[in-house]
């Protein structure tokens, strides 16, 4: 395909690699398959329109676009790269399409206005610290196909209160929910075989719920966290 210009956009083999237009509201052209980091660190950017030909939101695509508050991802998207929306402080809501299979590390780190996130069942890979320091985040729904909750995934989500871990998960890694100061309850299924260090550090009001005799109960007792036995999950 080579390199071509469509209006103010430079496109190389389907990838958006350059932009010389005005910021504010940006509408990407039809035909591109990947958005790269050409718009990152643009405080002027407030809204983007993404065509249904895009399959990948690339690494750092909208990183530190601090006034970006309106993003609609088309159903064509299958991957969201590392730090794609990191430090988009004004982003209050984003719908992740059911078709996305991978969300990269730090993808939504420090999106401090986001209050709810639903991770669809199509997601099998959620990178480390993906939602770290989303301080307004109250509710999360996790994919039923995730096998691991990575290091620091929800670290510092100070408004998060209750979490249900799906029974597809076998590992909860270090610091995954550390400094979630308001969290009162997490349901951990019997499928979980490993819980890492400092997973619930600085969660003073937390109660762990799980099956009697489970790894969850053992972890709670070893770390002096209140435990409530529930029917096998």
Secondary structure, 3 states (H helix, E strand, C coil): CCEEEECCEEEECCEEEEECCCCCEEECCCCCCEECHHHCCCCCCCEEECCCCCCEECCCCCCCCCCCCEEECCCCCCEECCCCCCCCCCCCCCCCCCCCCEECCCCCCCCCCCCEEECCCCCCEECCCCCCCCCCCCEEECCCCCCEECCCCCCCCCCCCEEECCCCCCEECCCCCCCCCCCCEEECCCCCCEECCCCCCCCCCCEEEECCCCHHHHHHHHCCCEEEECCCC
